């Protein structure tokens, strides 16, 4: 068995060293590019998914959201519950919110959007909305009758759905907001964009203003309490800790709000799989053609090898080893390009996409998986022509037929 392996390695090495150097270099470069393509799309998908998750946590939900109990509309004594939650060492801050649907009217334009009632100082501990303001200023605690609009509501500022917006509201303008049958005028204090459509299609006013428009009799009510935790804290551990405090309200992690993100991720994953299949088919064809041409040019040599007693499986193995060599060098070059070239470059110079700045996230496990698939495609692509041609009669091979 060892002797056969040595013979296969010898034949493969001789074929590579004495073969056409141009074809060898071309094959390795193509396989390296195929490997980069296989890993690149997965890295881009990982980067986009990570960006989506960051936007949701940083601008919408925080890490954990506490909601009213079943069949209850509001959380009562929200401030007391906030203090209890903030007693946990891993909690950075909490924000008690009211939210409802509102109808916005500006000049001849009208649209519906989600309205949040917040305490601005609490919100700043949980989300980065204050940093997302691109015109004007964020709300402050004393503000009454003022509103912060997302760009999808105001229009302009690169809004994705400009035609459905208010058509270009600017800071200082007055908009009418109708909630629960009550209409009030609000001065636009600021306009923000997070580049996350679901957040940018909302508006923020003070919690007191929204309480008045909803007509709630009690104060200190909330429909959700967003909780921000220290970076790296496991959300499910935080949920368990909150339950241990005796909190009986519904506690959900941000991942439970990411349904649309999972749908987008699933769609991108399907596209990734299609691209992977195409790349592997190209690798298979390249290896098949290279090995086939190599065998055709060496028919007489193969016939002589069989005539002196070298077994057919030894000859086939030598061509498989040759294909694995091409794939191995291609994988090494492709991985080195990704690890030391493309990934560090995008980290230093993030790619600007509609969601914001994104860098590639190279997953070693994913790279290994793609390398294995490339090796399998190369092995299959070499076995088929090698087995087919070595099956020919000895005399046909010697005569080169």
Helices and strands as residue ranges (DSSP letters): H 2-18, H 21-56, I 57-61, E 64-67, H 78-86, E 91-106, E 109-118, H 120-126, G 129-132, E 133-136, E 146-150, H 151-154, G 162-164, E 174-179, E 182-192, H 197-200, E 202-206, H 207-214, E 224-229, H 235-244, E 250-253, G 254-257, H 259-297, H 299-307, H 312-337, I 338-342, H 343-348, E 351-353, E 356-358, H 364-390, H 394-398
